Amino acid sequence: MSIRTRRAHRHASTHAVGFGVAGFFGFLALLTLALFMSLGGVVSNWLQDLPDYTSAKAYLVSEPTTVYASDGSVIAEYYIQNRRSVDSSEISDYALKAIVDTEDVRFYQHHGVDPQGILRAVAVQLGGGSEGASTITQQLVRNTVLSDEQFDMTLKRKVREAYIAIQMEKMFTKKQILNMYLNTIYFGHSAYGIEAASITYFNKHAKDLTLAEAATLCGLPQSPSVYDPFQNPTAAKKRRNIVLERMYAAGDITRKQCDAAKKEELVTNEGTMEDSEGKYPYFTDYVKTLLLKDFDQDTVMQGGLKVYTTIDPTVQAAAQDSVRKNLDSIGNDQLQAALVAIDPSTGYIKAMIGGRDYESNKFNLATQAERQPGSSFKTYTLCAALNAGMNPQIYINCNSPLQASPTWKVNNFGHTSYGTITLAKAFALSSNTGFVQVIQAVGADKVSQMATDMGVDVDIPAYDSITLGTIGIPVIQMAEGYSTIASGGYHRDAVAITKIEDRNGNVVYKHKDKPKQVFSTAVADAAIDVMKGVTQAGGTASVISQTLKVDQPVAGKTGTTENARDLWYCGITPQLSVAVWCGYTTEGTVMVHGASGHPYNTTVPIYVDFINSALSGVARAEFPKADGTATYKSNSSWKFTATKYVSEKTDQYRSYTNEQTNTNSNGYTDTTTTTNSPQNYGTNTTGTTTTTQETGAGAGAEGTGGTDAAAGGEAGDGTR
């Protein structure tokens, strides 16, 4: 091939390569142009029918969330009531700077949308962190002008939001936008806007906020419930200090100012602001708390939700009347009461009382307080024992005291010795020495797990002392736990909300019944039979038998803790599982008519009055019945600390005779002679029993330490 020919080939080849590269990039250019033209058409279509964003009033628009009772009546509305709009001149300069440095540090550099912020947020999220990219302007648009679209997690909504944010920046100054934002955002405790927040938390106007106070408030919008200065001061202070460091990093305060403010104690001074309490404030506050777990604050407070709840106005009225009447009759203004009633067949909360007066004490004693349940916890030990195969007719030495471990001595209330009696009788008499032996035989881990499976959410350590009710449990969880028995062994979570709709009527949540079987209905039957013993003998039972008017089967358990600080009655009928607590907000000995209180003159009357009213005229129902009976292990398979088993063939126990006379501080006297002999094959024969009235207030656990860690020393309980 000649040189000219080779050159011609090379020239042609070079041109071919050049044409191919040019064609490829030309194709990409044309494709990109086509995509942009197509996307431009899509975006143009997305930007049709935008709401009015030209008026400043558009950025204060909100729609209340409406809460309904089970009968469809409105019981509350959550809305922006506590908002007082102020001009930027009426806002502390510290607050103006803190909110920018915390929420949108490039607020004064971008034009509504911050590309750098988006890249930074992507980088943080790729690194496993979490950071938002929305500017203050975008947040304002999303929570006001585009509030109808707040549930739309779509690119369309993002484009519309960004577009309006950019247009806003053309129409309003940065100062105006920041002012609208500070008058709109939610700070918790129903306070919308910086002025309402200043009064709510510090009882002062926004213009008077100090650096530390402004930093505290400007740290709240991210999560008002988590950083609540009233409920979570430690978290609020930590968040405040983060805001101060961001202000220093932005150059808005000096290191000296930052360090001095960080050293300040977080001191709140709650101001008076109205709230949309509704008819049943403790319950509607609880519903709001549940909503805030799944929705942001702005959605709950101005999203126009429709929330359908389980509360029954008739049952709720019965609960309110019973609590008020009985507390008034006692005449102790400091005495509080809490009550929760649950339908065992659904888990629906039908009534909730969180205290005697919401105006004077907004702390919900039914859901937020964790108080020791005393002997009412023995029900969980009973269920664990029955489920493990322990016969309720097995005999246990219930004398007092009991050396439960080398370092832990347990007493019955008043050091009463009950002799060797059945497990069922030990439950009715609330024998501490008997039930400590039961939990030791069954295993504390099984009792703890049983309580959890039945509905107790607080941590229950696997100590033997838990059977005496030494761990605080909210009233609502006790009602939920007992409902598992009333339903035939099926646990259902306590339910307050059945359905939620958005402002357009679309269902965004609907409750589905998902019961979980914890134990057989046969075990539930056996537990109910034992629990009925509490209502059939003794002083507590006399209150129920003499005052209960409805024709319904009733079972339950009382509970009294050390020095009568917490008084309980947890009772069940086929229709309602009810937990009632009485005590003081700050723990102390409950006094009733000059003497230590007891369930029989506090919680039991409240329960009976409530049931009489709530179930008045309701046809008798029965607890779920099992096809068969529970299966039990041989009595000899159970080893009790202080109970000597003699013969598996005859189920005999050692002979024991005890005579005990007790007179407590209230003047009530018990004299009991008990004989138990092998000839009776384990049966218990009572000679003479004289009971003037039921023993008085009981005691929980005294002393700490020992092998059980949670409680040691002596323990007792006066409930029966």
QUIGI-V135337 format. One line per field, one symbol per residue. ss: DSSP state (@ for helix, = for strand, . for the rest). A space follows every 50 residues. Layout:
ss->???
This chain:
ss->..@@@@@@@@@@@@@@@@@@@@@@@@@@@@@@@@@@@@@@@@@@@@.... .....@@@@@..=.====.....=====...==....@@@..@@@@@@@@ @@@...........@@@@@@@@@@@@.........@@@@@@@@...@@@. ....@@@@@@@@@@@@@@@@@..@@@@@@@@@...=....==.@@@@@@@ @@...@@@..@@@@@@@@..............@@@@@@@@@@@@@@@@@. ....@@@@@@@@@.................@@@@@@@@@@@@@@..@@@@ @@=..====...@@@@@@@@@@@@@@@@@@.....=======.....=== ===.................==.@@@@@@@@@@@@@@.......===... .====..===..@@@....===@@@@@@@..@@@@@@@@@@@.@@@@@@@ @@@@.........@@@@@...==.@@@@@@@@@@@@...==...=.==== =.....====.....==...@@@@@@@@@@@@@@@..@@@@@@@@@@... ....======.@@@.=======....=======.......==..==..@@ @.@@@@@@@@@@@@....................@@@..=..=.===... .==..========.....========.@@@....=======......... =.............=.....
